[in-house]
Amino acid sequence: MKKKRILLKVGSNTLTKETNNISRGKIEDIANQMAQLHDTCEFIIVSSGAIAVAKQFVKLESKQKDVFVKQALASIGQPHLIRIYQEIFREYGLLTSQCLLSYSDFEKQESKTNIVNTINVLVNNNYIPIINENDTVATDEIKFGDNDKLGALTASLLNADLFIIATNTNGIYTKESIENGTPKTIELVEDFNQLKNQVVNSKSTHGTGGMQSKIDAISVAKQSKIETWIVNGLEDNFIVNAFENKVPFTKIM
């Protein structure tokens, strides 16, 4: 039976559980779910968190611009982040690999072909690719963007069946419910233009995105006819619970 290919994008807010430290428990939660779903699903992860890891034990002094300090932190934190993933996933019998990509990689056909071929070999040999933006050279991502778009571009390139964005809300809320202080999840979206009118933009605490960056990512996935879920990654068992419709989340068809 052909496995369902899932691209999971997990941001810094989720990985830190909205604290100042990477949560090993959250990464263990993700590994546990992927082990449960291993027989029917194959996973590719787009993970933020390199800068958050570095900030836990490094304080850089520099007269350079703030963006260069963040790039340096990303360089320090990335190997530590991957090590944490490897250690925890190994405990669940899961193999991981690292891929660093830049948006420019998606502009050249040769690069796109290489990405597809490499990741397909990894997945076919039961490795879970863990992808991050190559922050040390990609200043735009640190200053303006988020891995949401990188996740969507990767999902499209790899013909994913499902794109899951793990965030810190129970999906996308109606604008009216946010204004009233009683957030209500939009559970099913069939008209994307209507969804865009509902979005209240906000920046995340530890990441660089917000709900608008998720709308941009959904737009990319939708062009490739990929279903997208916005799920609360702070909750335990969030992927499995979404599959079983036990929790509120937004599904964009």
C-alpha positions as CSV (number, residue, x, y, z in Angstrom):
1,M,0.0,0.0,0.0
2,K,1.3,3.4,-1.0
3,K,2.1,5.5,2.1
4,K,0.5,9.0,2.6
5,R,3.3,11.6,2.2
6,I,3.1,14.3,4.9
7,L,5.1,17.4,5.1
8,L,5.1,18.7,8.7
9,K,6.2,22.3,9.3
10,V,7.0,22.9,12.9
11,G,8.0,26.4,14.1
12,S,10.1,27.7,17.0
13,N,7.0,28.5,19.1
14,T,5.9,24.9,18.9
15,L,9.4,23.5,19.5
16,T,10.0,25.7,22.6
17,K,6.4,25.3,23.8
18,E,6.4,29.1,24.0
19,T,9.3,29.2,26.4
20,N,12.9,30.3,25.9
21,N,14.2,26.7,25.6
22,I,13.8,23.9,23.0
23,S,11.4,21.3,24.5
24,R,12.8,17.8,24.2
25,G,9.4,16.6,25.3
26,K,7.8,18.2,22.2
27,I,10.3,16.6,19.9
28,E,9.6,13.3,21.7
29,D,5.9,13.8,21.1
30,I,6.5,14.3,17.4
31,A,8.7,11.2,17.2
32,N,6.2,9.1,19.1
33,Q,3.4,10.1,16.6
34,M,5.5,9.4,13.6
35,A,6.4,6.0,15.0
36,Q,2.7,5.3,15.5
37,L,1.9,6.3,11.9
38,H,5.0,4.7,10.3
39,D,3.1,1.9,8.6
40,T,0.7,4.2,6.7
41,C,2.5,7.6,6.4
42,E,5.9,8.8,5.4
43,F,7.1,12.1,6.9
44,I,9.3,15.0,5.8
45,I,9.8,17.7,8.5
46,V,10.6,21.4,7.9
47,S,11.8,22.6,11.3
48,S,12.7,26.0,12.7
49,G,14.5,26.3,16.0
50,A,18.2,26.6,15.2
51,I,18.4,30.2,16.6
52,A,16.3,29.3,19.6
53,V,18.7,26.4,20.5
54,A,21.7,28.6,20.2
55,K,20.2,31.3,22.4
56,Q,19.9,28.8,25.2
57,F,23.7,28.7,25.8
58,V,25.3,31.4,23.7
59,K,25.3,35.2,23.9
60,L,27.1,36.8,21.0
61,E,28.6,40.2,21.3
62,S,28.9,42.1,18.0
63,K,29.0,45.5,16.5
64,Q,27.5,44.0,13.3
65,K,23.8,44.3,12.3
66,D,21.4,42.2,14.3
67,V,20.7,40.0,11.3
68,F,24.3,38.9,11.2
69,V,24.2,37.9,14.9
70,K,21.1,35.9,14.1
71,Q,22.8,34.2,11.2
72,A,25.8,33.3,13.5
73,L,23.3,31.9,16.1
74,A,21.7,29.8,13.4
75,S,25.1,28.4,12.4
76,I,25.8,27.5,16.0
77,G,22.4,26.1,16.8
78,Q,21.7,24.0,13.7
79,P,24.0,21.1,14.5
80,H,22.6,21.0,18.1
81,L,19.0,21.0,16.8
82,I,19.7,18.1,14.5
83,R,21.5,16.2,17.3
84,I,18.5,16.5,19.5
85,Y,16.2,15.2,16.7
86,Q,18.6,12.3,16.0
87,E,18.9,11.3,19.6
88,I,15.2,11.3,20.4
89,F,14.0,9.9,17.1
90,R,16.5,7.0,17.4
91,E,14.8,6.0,20.7
92,Y,11.6,5.4,18.6
93,G,13.5,3.5,15.9
94,L,13.4,6.4,13.5
95,L,16.2,7.5,11.3
96,T,16.8,11.2,10.5
97,S,18.8,13.3,8.0
98,Q,19.5,17.0,7.6
99,C,18.8,19.1,4.5
100,L,19.5,22.9,4.4
101,L,17.7,24.7,1.6
102,S,17.4,28.3,0.4
103,Y,14.5,29.8,-1.7
104,S,17.0,30.2,-4.5
105,D,17.2,26.4,-4.7
106,F,13.5,26.5,-5.9
107,E,14.3,28.8,-8.8
108,K,16.7,26.5,-10.7
109,Q,15.4,23.4,-12.4
110,E,18.6,21.5,-11.7
111,S,18.5,22.3,-8.0
112,K,14.8,21.3,-7.8
113,T,15.5,18.0,-9.5
114,N,18.4,17.3,-7.1
115,I,16.2,18.1,-4.1
116,V,13.5,15.7,-5.3
117,N,15.9,12.9,-6.1
118,T,17.8,13.1,-2.8
119,I,14.8,13.3,-0.6
120,N,13.1,10.5,-2.4
121,V,16.1,8.3,-1.8
122,L,16.1,9.2,1.9
123,V,12.4,8.6,2.3
124,N,12.5,5.3,0.4
125,N,15.2,4.1,2.8
126,N,13.1,5.1,5.9
127,Y,15.0,8.3,6.7
128,I,13.0,11.3,7.8
129,P,14.5,14.4,6.2
130,I,14.6,17.4,8.6
131,I,14.8,20.5,6.4
132,N,15.6,24.0,7.5
133,E,16.2,27.3,5.8
134,N,19.9,27.9,5.3
135,D,19.8,30.8,7.6
136,T,23.5,31.7,7.4
137,V,23.1,32.9,3.9
138,A,19.4,33.7,3.7
139,T,18.9,37.1,5.3
140,D,15.3,37.5,4.0
141,E,14.0,34.5,5.9
142,I,15.3,35.8,9.2
143,K,14.1,39.4,8.7
144,F,10.8,39.0,6.9
145,G,9.7,35.4,6.4
146,D,9.3,32.1,8.1
147,N,9.7,28.5,7.3
148,D,5.9,28.4,6.4
149,K,6.7,29.2,2.8
150,L,9.7,26.9,2.6
151,G,7.4,24.1,3.9
152,A,4.8,24.9,1.2
153,L,7.4,25.1,-1.6
154,T,8.9,21.8,-0.4
155,A,5.5,20.1,-0.1
156,S,4.7,21.2,-3.7
157,L,8.0,20.1,-5.1
158,L,7.8,16.6,-3.4
159,N,4.1,16.1,-4.3
160,A,3.0,15.7,-0.7
161,D,-0.4,14.4,0.0
162,L,-0.8,16.6,3.0
163,F,0.8,19.8,4.4
164,I,0.5,20.2,8.2
165,I,1.5,23.5,9.8
166,A,2.0,23.1,13.5
167,T,1.3,26.4,15.3
168,N,0.2,27.7,18.7
169,T,-3.5,28.1,17.9
170,N,-6.3,25.7,17.2
171,G,-6.2,26.5,13.5
172,I,-7.4,29.8,12.0
173,Y,-10.0,31.7,14.0
174,T,-12.8,33.8,12.6
175,K,-12.0,37.5,12.7
176,E,-15.2,38.2,14.6
177,S,-14.5,35.6,17.3
178,I,-11.0,37.1,17.9
179,E,-12.4,40.6,18.2
180,N,-15.0,39.2,20.8
181,G,-12.2,37.5,22.7
182,T,-13.7,34.0,22.2
183,P,-11.6,32.4,19.5
184,K,-13.6,30.1,17.2
185,T,-11.8,27.8,14.8
186,I,-12.7,27.8,11.1
187,E,-12.8,24.0,10.6
188,L,-13.2,23.6,6.9
189,V,-12.1,26.1,4.1
190,E,-13.3,25.5,0.6
191,D,-13.2,29.2,-0.5
192,F,-9.7,30.4,0.0
193,N,-10.6,34.1,-0.8
194,Q,-13.0,34.1,2.1
195,L,-10.3,32.8,4.4
196,K,-8.0,35.6,3.5
197,N,-10.6,38.1,4.7
198,Q,-10.8,36.4,8.1
199,V,-7.1,36.6,8.9
200,V,-5.9,38.9,11.7
201,N,-2.2,39.3,11.3
202,S,0.2,38.7,14.2
203,K,3.8,37.9,14.7
204,S,4.8,34.8,16.7
205,T,6.8,35.1,19.9
206,H,10.0,33.2,19.0
207,G,9.6,32.8,15.2
208,T,9.4,35.3,12.4
209,G,6.0,34.5,11.0
210,G,2.4,34.9,11.9
211,M,-0.9,34.0,10.5
212,Q,-0.3,36.0,7.3
213,S,2.8,33.9,6.5
214,K,0.6,30.9,6.9
215,I,-2.0,32.3,4.4
216,D,0.9,32.8,1.9
217,A,2.1,29.2,2.5
218,I,-1.5,27.9,2.0
219,S,-1.7,29.7,-1.2
220,V,1.4,28.0,-2.5
221,A,0.2,24.6,-1.5
222,K,-3.3,25.2,-2.9
223,Q,-1.8,26.0,-6.3
224,S,-0.3,22.4,-6.2
225,K,-3.7,21.0,-5.1
226,I,-2.2,20.0,-1.7
227,E,-4.6,19.8,1.3
228,T,-3.3,21.9,4.2
229,W,-4.1,21.6,8.0
230,I,-3.4,24.3,10.6
231,V,-3.0,22.4,13.9
232,N,-2.1,23.3,17.4
233,G,1.3,21.8,17.8
234,L,1.5,22.8,21.5
235,E,-0.9,20.0,22.3
236,D,0.3,16.4,22.8
237,N,-0.5,13.9,20.1
238,F,-1.6,16.7,17.8
239,I,-1.1,14.9,14.5
240,V,-2.8,11.7,15.5
241,N,-5.6,13.6,17.2
242,A,-6.2,15.6,14.0
243,F,-6.4,12.5,12.0
244,E,-9.0,11.1,14.4
245,N,-10.8,14.5,14.5
246,K,-10.5,14.7,18.3
247,V,-9.3,18.3,18.3
248,P,-10.4,21.5,16.5
249,F,-8.1,22.5,13.6
250,T,-8.4,24.2,10.2
251,K,-8.6,22.0,7.1
252,I,-8.0,23.8,3.8
253,M,-9.1,21.7,0.8
